């Protein structure tokens, strides 16, 4: 018998005499003259209907059990599906105790409930759909960069580079309590879990004009909020020979449009599940246009400076928890208001205060409100999705700033990059989980990761 995935069986155009399908039982319905099963193997949101003689029913053939079914693939008489499997043999590979199994047949469990079972929640339809979407989005990101000539770089996860200003760090390398007391480090220097691969990418951008990385990053903020993850995935890119923030913004926009179009075309039913049951109020005109064609709504008019953003916030009819002032960072409440003010479409905010941003961002040499060439992409429901800048490629400017910050010795290697063939360049980073939050309308970021943290934060 030819082994078929459920997705392949459902999409088959012609019947087949000898096929074998393996998966887990999603429903069992036994009638006097016929036994109906629905089998799913994770390849599709839709399950494959199996029609069998009641004599093939077994005591351990229950919801959740793992089975292997052999038989004939035939046209289904029902309008809702193309094919069904007429079973000749059913083998229960792994039984399931339905009384203690926390997921119940035909129940739509809320995400708050399944979050309590991180080891089992992938068997839930919603989380299964999420993981297929993550997989296609990941493939879409790699395809976008490779199709546009970028070289994929594996940047280090363990690093002594703290990527100034990128976030709180997890320090590692102390291998025993005794060594901890003696302040002895495994690596002889303080080492951290990476908060960003940017500075490593800048090294590579000195030899390759376009580079990107896509991997795990870590932030040690002690927060249990719906927006915080200690471990998440970051897409980062660096472009050499660019002197314009517009170039960086264009790559951000193109990446978003391309990947979202890929997800909508490859996982339409999975995305629809979220828009129908999880976030019906956010059914994404921001992602789709008429007839569900993948039209990503970016507006050229929604590109404002940080100074303009502050003035918009000061004139807002609502009161903010954090008062908007020039020179202060934009908070999530500010970002969401700016998106709303601009018509609930993505908004680029450019040219942030010089003293607010890290040393590597390019000085705009303006005044009296001194700024750097930085950009954030704000999106509805989430706030900041991408952040980037032109990098300071001018050695005197960089030396002066590092000296004022007392970082010259720590970043001597970074100065070397400006001494040997330095070129204007820039880059950006995008939080992958925030991207998924945005296109799916999910409120809690812990619902777009495969495994929530095994702590009380799982219950938020």
N, C-alpha and C positions, 0 to 999 in steps of 0.2 A: 504494500500500500504506500502511496505517495504521501509524505507528511506535508500538511498545509497549515499555515498560521490562520487564525480566525479571520484576519483581515483579507488574506488571500482567498479564503473560501467564500467570503461574502462578496468579493469583487470578481469572482470567476464568471466568465461569459458562457462557458459550456459545462454540461454535466460531466461527471467523472465516476468511473465504476469502482475504483478502489482507492480510498483516501483514508488518512489517519489524522485526527485532530487531538491535541493534548491541551488541557487547560483546567480551569476551576469552575465548578458548578455555581451559577448565579441564581438559578431557580429550578425547581422540580415540581412537575404537576402530573400526577398519575390518574388516568381515567380507566374506565373498564376495558376499553379496546385499544388504548394508545398511551404511551408514556412520552411526555414532553420534557426536555431539558434545555437549558440555555447555558452555553459554554463560553468562557472568556479566557484569553491568554495574555491580556495586556496589550495586544497589538492594535486594538480598536475599542472605541467606546461602545459600539454595538456588539452584542453577543450573537453567537451562531445558534440557531435553533436545531435541536436534535430530536428526531422523531423515531421512536423505538417501540418494539413489542413490549407489553407489560411484563412478560416473562423475563426480560433482561434487568428488571429492577432488583436491587439488592438492598439489604438493610443499611449498609454504610454509604449508599448513594444519596448524599444529603447536600444541602446548601454549604458551600465552602470546601467540599471534598475535591481532591485532584483526580482527574480521570483521563483515560485514553479511550477514544471512540474510533472504531473503524466501520466503514460502510460506504454508501454511495452518495455522492453529491448530486442533488437534483434541483430542478427549478421549484421554487416555493410558490404555492397557490396564493399566498398572502401578498397584498400590495406593499406592505411595509418592509419586505426584504426580498432580495433577489434569489438567494439560494438557501437550502436547508440540507441537513445531513440525515439520511436514512440509515440508522445504526444497525449493524449486524452483530457487533460485539461491543460491550462496555466493560472496561476494567477500571476498578477503583485503585488508583496508585497510592493515594494518601487520604485516609478518612479524616473527617472533621467533626469534633464534638460540638454540635450546634447549640447545646445548652449552655456551654461556657464560652463559646465564641462571641466576642463583644459586638460584632457586626451582624445585623439581623436581615433576613431576606425581605425585600420589598420595602425597607425603611430608608427614608432619606435622612441620614444622620447629619446633624449640624456640624460644622467644622470645629466648634468648641468641644464637641463630644469626641470626635475621632482624634483630636490633638492629644487626648489622654493616652492613646495607644500608638506611639510613634513607630513601633515595630510591626504594626498591622495595618496602619492607615493607608498604605499604598494599595490595599485591596478594595478600598472605597472608590466608587466611580469618580468622585470629584478629584481626589488625589491622583488617581490613575490618569485622568485627563491632564492634570497639571504636569505630571512627569513626562507625558508625551509632548506637551507643548514646550517644556524646558529642553527636551532633546532636539526638537526641530529648530527652536530658536538658537541653540548652541551651534547646530550645523549651519544655520543661516548666517550667524556671525562670522564663522570661519570662512564660509563661501564668499561673503562680501569682501573681506579683506584680501583673500587670496585672488579673487577675480580682479581686484584693483591693484595688484602688484605688491602687497605688503608681505614682509617676511615675519613668520611667527617665531617669537622668542620665548623660551621658558625662563622667566625671571625667578630668582631665588625665593623660597618661602622662609628660610632662616637667613637673617641678614643682620649686620651691624649698622646698617643704614636706617635711621629713624624717619626718613622722608619728612623733614621739618614741616609741621603744620598739618599733616594728613590725618592725625588722630592719635588717640591714646594707644600705648603699645603693650603687648604681652611680652614680658622678658622671660627668656629661657636660658638653659645652659648650666644651671646649678644642679648638680647631680645627687647631692645628699644634704641632710640637715647640718652635718658638720661643715661641709664646704660652704653652705649658706651662711653659717655664723662667721666663717673666715673670709667671706666675700670673694671666694675663688670661683672663677667661671670655667666651665668646660672648654670654651673656645679661647680662653685667655683674655678675651675682651667681652664687654656686654653684647648679648645677641638677642634678637627680637623676632617674633613672627611678623611678617611683612604687613605693612598697612597700605603699601602701594608699590607697583613695579616701575613707577615713572622714571626714577633716576637711573635705574638699570637700563631702561629703554633708551634714555638719552645717550648712554654710552654707545649702544648699538646704532643709534641714529647718526653717529659719527662715521659709520662705515656703510650703512644701508639707508637709502633715502626715506623708506617707509617701513615701519616696524609696528608690530602689535603684540600684546600678550592677553591671555584670558585665563585667569586662574583664581585660586582662593586668596583672600586677604582677611585680615583680622583687626578688630578694634576692641579695645579693653574698657570702653565706657561702661560703668556699672549701671546699666539701665535695663529695665524689664518692659520697656514701652512697646507699643505695636509697630514702631518704626525701627527698632534696634535689633541687629544681629551681631553676635560676637564673631561669627565666621560667615563670609558671603563671597560671591564671585564678582570680579571686576574685569571689565573690558577696557583696555588702555591702548592708546596708539600715539605714535610720535611721527611727525612729518618734517623732514628736512627741506631746506630751500623754500620756506614760506615766510612771508613778511606781513601777512594779513590775518586778522582774527576771522575774517569772512571765510578763509579757506578752512579753518578749523570748524566753524559753524556748519559749513556745507557738508563736511564729512560726517558730523554728528547727525545732521538731518538725513543724509543719504543712507547712513547705517540704520537709523530708526525705520525709515520707510521700507528699505529692502527686507530687513529681518521681519518686520510686521507683516508685510505682504507674503513672505514665505510661510509664516505661522498661519495666516488666514487661509492660505491655499492648501496647506498640508494638513491642518487640524481644524477644519471648519466646525465639525460637530463638538469637538472638545471645547473650543472657544465659546460656542453657542451655549454649552452647558453652564459656563460661568455667567454669561450675560443673561441667561434665563432664570437661573436659580440662586446664584451667589450675589450678583450685583445687577439686578434688573433695572435699577434706577440710573445706572451708568452705561447703558447700552450704547456706547461708543460711537456717537457721531464723530468723536475725536479720532476713532480708528477707522471706521468704515463710512462710506458714502451711500448714495442711493443704490438699491439692488445689491447691497453688501459687497460692492466692488471695493478693493483695497485702496481707498483714497485717503492718504494720511494728511490731516488738516494742519499744515504749517502756513502761517501768514507772514509775508515779508514785512508787513507793517508792525508786527509784534517783535520788534528789536529795539530795546530801550537801554539807555545807559543807567548805571547804578544811581547817579544823581537824579535822573528823571524818575526812577523807581521810588526813591525816598520822598520826592515831592508828591507823587501819586499817593503814597501811604499817608503822608501828613494831611492830605486833603480828604482822606477817606471818611465816610460818615460813621464808621464803626470805631470802637475803642479796642486797641490791641493790648495784650498782656505785656508785651515788650514795646516801649515807645520807639517809633522809628526816628533815628537821628543819623545824620551823615557821619560816617566813620565807624558805625556799628554794623555788625554782620546782620544779614537778613535772616529772620527766623522763619520757621515753617508757616506760621500764620501769615506772615508778610508775603511769602512766596505764593501761597494759595490765593490771597487777595489779588495779587498782581495778575495771576492767571485769569481769575474771574473778571477783573477790570478789562482785560484784553479780549474777552469773549470766549473763555474756556477753550483756548487753543494754546499750544506750546509757545513759550515766550523766552527769547534770548535776552539776558541782562549782561551788559558789557561794562568794562572799565571800572573796576572796583578800587577802593582806597588803597594807596601804596602801603600804609602801615597795617592793613588788615590781612594782607596776603603774604605767602612765603617768599623767601629770598630769590627763588629762581624765576619769578614772573617778571616780564619785561617792563621796565620803567617807561611810562608814556611821556615823561619830562613836561608835564603840564602843571598848571597852577591857576589859582591858589589852592584848588582842591586836587591834590597830588594823587594820580591814579596809576594803575598798572593795566596792561593789556590782558585782562582775564575775562572769561565768559562762563556763565552758568545757564543751562537749559532747564527751565521750569515747566512742569506739565500738570494738567488738572488732577486733583485728587491725591497727588504725591508731593509736589513741590520740586525740589532740585532732583533732576535725573542725571545730568551730565555736568561736569566741571572741567574747565581747561584754560589754557592761556598760551600766549607766545612766551617762549623762554628767553631769559636774558643772555644773549650771545656775546655781548660786548664786555670784554675782560675788565676794563677800568670800572665800569658800573658794578659788576659782580664783586670785584675785589673790595670796593668801597663798602658795599652793603654787608658782605661777610665780616669785614673788619669791625663794623659798627655793632654787629650782632655777636661778636666773639666766636665766630665759627670758622675762621680761616684755616686753622690746623685740621679740623675735622673734615673739611671739604676741599683740601688741597688737590685731591684727584679730580674734583669737579672743575676747579680752575684750569687744570691741565687740558680738559676738553675744549676750553676756550683759547688755548695757546696753539693748538695743533690742528689747523684746518677747520676752525669754527665757522658755522653757517647759521643764518636766521632759521629758526625752527620753532615748532609748537606742538602741542598735543592735548589730549583730553582723556578722561576716564568716565565710564558709565557703570553704575551699579546694576548688575544683571537682575537681582531680585526686585529692585525698584521698577525696572523696566517691565517685568512680569506683572507686578502689582498694577501698573498703569494700564496695560492693554487688557487685563482681565477684570479690573475693578475691585480687587481684593483689598479689604481694609487692614488686615493684620499680616505683616510681612512674614510672620512665621508659618503662614499657610501657603507660601510659594517655595518652600525649601523641602527637600526630601525627608530630612530628619530634624525635627525641632530639638532644641537642647533638652537633655534629660534632667529637668529641674522644674521648679514651680512655674517658671516662665512659660512652660508648655501650656499652662492652663489659662493664660491671659486671653 
